[in-house]
Amino acid sequence: MPRRAALLAFASAFALAFLATTACARAEPPGRAEWDAFLAQPSNKAAYGKFVAYLASQNVARVVEPSELLRQGTDWKRLGAAPFAVPPEELWPNIVPVLRFVEKELEPHLGELEVLSAYRTEGYNEPAGGARHSRHRSFEALDLQPKKDLAREDLRAKLASIWKAKGKENRLGLGLYGGTRFHVDRWRYRTW
């Protein structure tokens, strides 16, 4: 009986993960209207200006659209959550190595990338199904997708090649979700 219970628990967990990644693939990131509403708040506008200046000082302001780095994720409508959040300033240095990796190792092979999820608040991460120790919480991870059409199998092959060639030396965490959405962080060498 314990073996059967373990198999049922595994099957349930797998089904939930599949549904979550399938939903992620279909969900849309916040758009221009949500961004304009976010910037309409003076404190957000000031914080965003300071954040962009920081990225520029680190020579990473042009890797991806800076506003995309404030996207919490694509589940914001379903959760009734804020679509954007400015990470605490002390976390800003954490994203710099990730952006440099995106620029140097990912974009040359995958083309321009769109950020679907970057920093997540505690109030967003758990309801969205994020891991308890998600690197998004410490602003060390990005969920991305190629802007150009790229078949999932082509993306999988390119990511596998990059992970094999550069993963260990860069402590690359890399995961492929539904569709062409994938995760990258530089916390620990692993893949899923």
C-alpha positions as CSV (number, residue, x, y, z in Angstrom):
1,M,0.0,0.0,0.0
2,P,2.8,2.6,0.7
3,R,4.1,2.0,-2.8
4,R,0.6,2.6,-4.3
5,A,0.2,5.8,-2.2
6,A,3.6,7.0,-3.3
7,L,2.7,6.4,-7.0
8,L,-0.6,8.2,-6.6
9,A,1.1,11.2,-4.9
10,F,3.7,11.3,-7.8
11,A,0.9,11.1,-10.4
12,S,-1.0,13.9,-8.7
13,A,2.0,16.1,-8.4
14,F,2.9,15.5,-12.1
15,A,-0.7,16.3,-13.2
16,L,-0.6,19.6,-11.2
17,A,2.8,20.6,-12.6
18,F,1.6,19.8,-16.2
19,L,-1.6,21.9,-15.7
20,A,0.5,24.8,-14.2
21,T,3.0,24.8,-17.1
22,T,0.2,24.4,-19.7
23,A,-1.6,27.4,-18.1
24,C,1.7,29.4,-18.1
25,A,2.1,28.8,-21.8
26,R,-1.3,30.2,-22.6
27,A,-1.4,33.1,-20.1
28,E,-0.4,36.5,-21.4
29,P,2.0,38.9,-19.7
30,P,0.8,42.3,-18.7
31,G,0.6,44.8,-21.6
32,R,0.9,48.5,-22.2
33,A,-2.3,49.5,-20.4
34,E,-1.2,47.8,-17.2
35,W,2.3,49.3,-17.6
36,D,0.8,52.8,-18.0
37,A,-1.4,52.3,-14.9
38,F,1.7,51.2,-13.0
39,L,3.7,54.2,-14.0
40,A,0.9,56.6,-13.3
41,Q,1.7,56.2,-9.6
42,P,4.5,58.7,-8.9
43,S,6.4,56.4,-6.5
44,N,6.5,53.6,-9.2
45,K,7.7,56.1,-11.8
46,A,10.5,57.3,-9.6
47,A,11.6,53.8,-8.6
48,Y,11.6,52.7,-12.2
49,G,13.8,55.6,-13.3
50,K,16.2,54.7,-10.6
51,F,16.2,51.1,-11.6
52,V,16.9,51.8,-15.2
53,A,19.7,54.1,-14.2
54,Y,21.2,51.2,-12.1
55,L,20.9,48.8,-15.1
56,A,22.6,51.4,-17.3
57,S,25.5,51.8,-14.8
58,Q,26.0,48.0,-15.0
59,N,25.8,48.1,-18.9
60,V,22.8,45.7,-19.0
61,A,20.0,48.2,-19.6
62,R,19.6,47.1,-23.3
63,V,19.7,43.4,-22.9
64,V,15.9,43.2,-22.5
65,E,13.2,45.8,-22.2
66,P,13.7,47.1,-18.6
67,S,10.0,47.4,-17.9
68,E,9.8,43.6,-18.6
69,L,12.1,43.0,-15.6
70,L,9.3,44.3,-13.3
71,R,6.8,41.7,-14.6
72,Q,5.8,39.3,-11.8
73,G,4.4,36.7,-14.2
74,T,1.6,35.8,-16.6
75,D,-0.8,34.6,-13.8
76,W,-1.5,38.1,-12.7
77,K,-5.1,38.2,-14.0
78,R,-6.0,34.8,-12.7
79,L,-4.6,35.7,-9.3
80,G,-6.0,39.2,-9.2
81,A,-2.4,40.3,-8.4
82,A,-0.3,43.3,-9.3
83,P,1.2,42.7,-12.7
84,F,4.4,44.6,-11.9
85,A,6.6,45.0,-8.8
86,V,9.9,46.9,-8.3
87,P,12.4,44.7,-6.5
88,P,14.0,46.0,-3.3
89,E,17.1,48.0,-4.3
90,E,19.4,45.6,-2.4
91,L,18.3,42.8,-4.8
92,W,19.1,44.7,-8.0
93,P,22.7,43.4,-8.3
94,N,21.4,39.8,-8.3
95,I,19.9,40.1,-11.8
96,V,23.0,41.5,-13.4
97,P,24.9,38.2,-13.9
98,V,21.6,36.7,-15.3
99,L,21.3,39.5,-17.8
100,R,24.9,39.2,-18.9
101,F,24.4,35.5,-19.5
102,V,21.2,36.2,-21.5
103,E,23.2,38.7,-23.6
104,K,26.3,36.7,-24.1
105,E,25.1,33.1,-24.3
106,L,21.3,33.0,-25.0
107,E,20.5,35.8,-27.4
108,P,23.2,34.9,-30.0
109,H,21.5,31.5,-30.3
110,L,17.9,32.3,-29.7
111,G,17.5,35.8,-30.9
112,E,15.7,38.6,-28.9
113,L,13.9,37.4,-25.8
114,E,10.9,38.6,-23.9
115,V,10.8,38.5,-20.1
116,L,7.6,36.9,-18.9
117,S,8.4,36.8,-15.2
118,A,11.3,38.3,-13.2
119,Y,11.0,39.5,-9.6
120,R,8.0,38.1,-7.7
121,T,6.7,39.3,-4.4
122,E,5.9,36.8,-1.7
123,G,2.2,37.5,-2.2
124,Y,2.5,36.7,-5.9
125,N,5.0,33.7,-5.8
126,E,3.1,31.2,-3.7
127,P,-0.4,31.7,-5.2
128,A,1.2,31.4,-8.7
129,G,2.7,28.0,-7.7
130,G,6.3,29.2,-7.4
131,A,8.8,27.2,-5.4
132,R,9.2,28.1,-1.8
133,H,12.8,29.1,-2.4
134,S,12.2,30.5,-5.9
135,R,15.1,32.5,-7.3
136,H,12.4,34.9,-8.6
137,R,11.9,36.0,-5.0
138,S,15.6,37.1,-4.8
139,F,15.6,38.6,-8.3
140,E,18.0,36.0,-9.6
141,A,15.8,34.3,-12.2
142,L,13.9,35.1,-15.4
143,D,11.2,33.2,-17.3
144,L,11.7,34.0,-21.0
145,Q,10.4,33.2,-24.4
146,P,11.9,33.9,-27.8
147,K,10.3,36.8,-29.7
148,K,10.8,35.1,-33.0
149,D,8.9,31.9,-34.0
150,L,10.9,29.0,-32.8
151,A,9.7,25.4,-32.6
152,R,9.7,23.9,-29.1
153,E,12.0,21.1,-30.2
154,D,14.5,23.6,-31.8
155,L,14.4,25.6,-28.6
156,R,14.9,22.5,-26.5
157,A,17.9,21.4,-28.6
158,K,19.5,24.9,-28.4
159,L,19.0,25.2,-24.7
160,A,20.4,21.7,-24.1
161,S,23.5,22.6,-26.1
162,I,24.0,25.9,-24.2
163,W,23.4,24.2,-20.8
164,K,25.9,21.4,-21.7
165,A,28.6,23.8,-23.0
166,K,28.2,26.7,-20.5
167,G,26.0,25.5,-17.6
168,K,28.5,24.2,-15.1
169,E,30.9,27.2,-15.3
170,N,27.9,29.6,-15.0
171,R,26.0,27.7,-12.2
172,L,23.1,27.7,-14.7
173,G,19.7,26.6,-13.7
174,L,17.6,26.0,-16.8
175,G,14.1,24.6,-17.2
176,L,11.8,24.4,-20.1
177,Y,8.1,24.9,-19.4
178,G,5.1,24.7,-21.7
179,G,5.4,26.0,-25.3
180,T,8.6,28.0,-25.7
181,R,8.7,29.4,-22.1
182,F,11.8,28.7,-20.2
183,H,13.5,29.6,-16.9
184,V,17.1,30.7,-16.4
185,D,19.0,31.6,-13.2
186,R,22.7,31.5,-12.1
187,W,22.2,30.1,-8.7
188,R,23.0,26.4,-9.0
189,Y,23.9,24.1,-11.9
190,R,20.7,22.1,-12.6
191,T,18.1,21.5,-15.2
192,W,14.5,20.3,-15.4
